[in-house]
Amino acid sequence: MFDCLVTIYTSLALLDAIQRRALKIINLPRDALDGKQIQPLDQRRKVGALTLLHRMYHQEAPALLNSLIPEAYKVRRETRLSKSQHSAALELIKSDTVSHRRSFLPSTVQLWNTLPQEIVDITDRQKFKSEVNTYLSALRQRSVR
């Protein structure tokens, strides 16, 4: 199982490298990824994962997937983090290994809990997808600067 996960992450890194090389081949500047011209593959994966979790949260996914969603976040004590959580925050899934932490549910729940309340409140899937994409693009541009 561990070898499989290592292979997956290695393959994803290779795909990201191919995308960067493709930008060079078609003579686009490296900052084309920063604008709306081309999205990084990592961002597209995050948008897809968050959209699936959104479907699970709103019980629009198959029943088996809906049953996997973690419980709602419970405030155990008042902290800055607990005060900043939105109303749809989910309990983080405990992981003993890096490979499990990077798997779908643990990594996506962690990302879901960082979304602003106004995005989480959106019920229309296409609008949610668009807003998440805009939010992640803004985060990426802030981290680049």
C-alpha positions as CSV (number, residue, x, y, z in Angstrom):
1,M,0.0,0.0,0.0
2,F,2.8,2.4,1.0
3,D,4.7,1.8,-2.3
4,C,1.5,2.6,-4.2
5,L,1.0,5.9,-2.5
6,V,4.7,6.9,-3.0
7,T,4.2,6.0,-6.7
8,I,1.1,8.2,-6.9
9,Y,2.8,11.2,-5.4
10,T,5.8,10.8,-7.6
11,S,3.6,10.6,-10.6
12,L,1.7,13.7,-9.6
13,A,5.0,15.6,-9.2
14,L,6.0,14.4,-12.7
15,L,2.7,15.6,-14.2
16,D,3.3,19.0,-12.6
17,A,6.8,19.1,-14.1
18,I,5.4,18.2,-17.5
19,Q,3.0,21.1,-17.2
20,R,5.8,23.5,-16.4
21,R,7.8,22.2,-19.4
22,A,4.8,22.5,-21.7
23,L,4.6,26.2,-20.7
24,K,8.2,26.6,-21.9
25,I,7.5,24.8,-25.2
26,I,4.5,26.9,-26.1
27,N,6.6,29.9,-25.1
28,L,4.3,31.2,-22.3
29,P,5.8,33.0,-19.4
30,R,6.1,31.1,-16.1
31,D,3.7,33.5,-14.5
32,A,1.0,32.3,-16.9
33,L,0.1,29.9,-14.1
34,D,-0.5,33.0,-11.8
35,G,-3.1,34.5,-14.1
36,K,-6.3,32.9,-15.3
37,Q,-4.7,31.5,-18.5
38,I,-3.6,28.1,-17.2
39,Q,-4.3,26.6,-13.8
40,P,-1.7,24.4,-12.1
41,L,-2.7,20.8,-11.9
42,D,-2.4,20.8,-8.1
43,Q,-5.0,23.5,-7.9
44,R,-7.3,21.5,-10.3
45,R,-6.9,18.5,-8.0
46,K,-7.8,20.5,-4.9
47,V,-10.9,22.0,-6.6
48,G,-12.0,18.6,-7.6
49,A,-11.5,17.1,-4.1
50,L,-13.3,20.0,-2.4
51,T,-16.2,19.7,-4.9
52,L,-16.6,16.0,-4.1
53,L,-16.4,16.8,-0.3
54,H,-19.1,19.5,-0.9
55,R,-21.3,16.9,-2.6
56,M,-20.7,14.5,0.4
57,Y,-21.5,17.3,2.9
58,H,-24.8,18.1,1.1
59,Q,-25.7,14.4,0.8
60,E,-25.5,14.6,-3.1
61,A,-22.9,11.9,-3.5
62,P,-23.5,8.1,-3.4
63,A,-24.6,6.8,0.0
64,L,-21.3,5.0,0.6
65,L,-19.3,8.2,0.1
66,N,-21.7,10.2,2.3
67,S,-21.2,7.7,5.1
68,L,-17.4,8.5,5.1
69,I,-17.7,12.2,6.0
70,P,-16.3,13.0,9.4
71,E,-18.4,14.5,12.2
72,A,-18.9,18.2,12.6
73,Y,-16.1,20.0,14.4
74,K,-16.6,20.2,18.1
75,V,-15.1,23.1,20.1
76,R,-13.3,21.6,23.1
77,R,-11.9,24.9,24.3
78,E,-11.8,28.4,23.1
79,T,-8.7,29.1,20.9
80,R,-8.0,31.4,18.0
81,L,-8.3,28.5,15.7
82,S,-11.7,27.4,17.1
83,K,-13.0,30.9,16.8
84,S,-12.0,31.1,13.2
85,Q,-13.7,27.9,12.1
86,H,-16.7,28.2,9.9
87,S,-20.1,26.6,10.8
88,A,-19.6,23.6,8.5
89,A,-16.1,22.7,9.8
90,L,-15.4,19.0,10.1
91,E,-13.3,17.0,12.6
92,L,-9.8,16.5,11.4
93,I,-8.9,12.9,10.7
94,K,-5.9,11.7,12.7
95,S,-3.1,10.3,10.7
96,D,-0.1,8.4,11.8
97,T,1.7,8.4,8.5
98,V,2.4,11.1,5.9
99,S,0.9,8.9,3.2
100,H,-2.4,8.7,5.0
101,R,-2.4,12.4,5.8
102,R,-2.0,13.1,2.0
103,S,-4.9,10.8,1.1
104,F,-8.3,12.2,0.0
105,L,-10.3,12.6,3.3
106,P,-7.6,13.8,5.7
107,S,-6.1,16.3,3.2
108,T,-9.4,17.5,1.9
109,V,-11.1,18.0,5.3
110,Q,-8.1,20.1,6.4
111,L,-8.5,22.2,3.2
112,W,-12.3,22.4,3.7
113,N,-11.8,23.8,7.2
114,T,-9.7,26.7,5.8
115,L,-12.5,27.9,3.4
116,P,-14.3,31.1,4.3
117,Q,-17.9,30.8,5.5
118,E,-19.3,32.5,2.4
119,I,-17.9,29.8,0.2
120,V,-19.0,26.9,2.4
121,D,-22.6,28.3,2.5
122,I,-22.9,28.0,-1.3
123,T,-25.2,25.1,-2.3
124,D,-25.0,25.3,-6.1
125,R,-22.1,23.0,-7.1
126,Q,-21.0,25.1,-10.1
127,K,-20.9,28.3,-8.2
128,F,-19.1,26.5,-5.3
129,K,-16.5,25.2,-7.8
130,S,-16.0,28.6,-9.3
131,E,-15.6,30.4,-5.9
132,V,-13.2,27.7,-4.6
133,N,-11.1,28.1,-7.7
134,T,-11.0,31.9,-7.3
135,Y,-10.1,31.5,-3.6
136,L,-7.3,29.0,-4.3
137,S,-5.9,31.2,-7.1
138,A,-5.8,34.2,-4.7
139,L,-4.1,32.1,-2.0
140,R,-1.5,30.9,-4.6
141,Q,-0.8,34.5,-5.8
142,R,-0.4,35.7,-2.2
143,S,2.1,32.9,-1.5
144,V,4.1,33.7,-4.6
145,R,4.6,37.3,-3.7
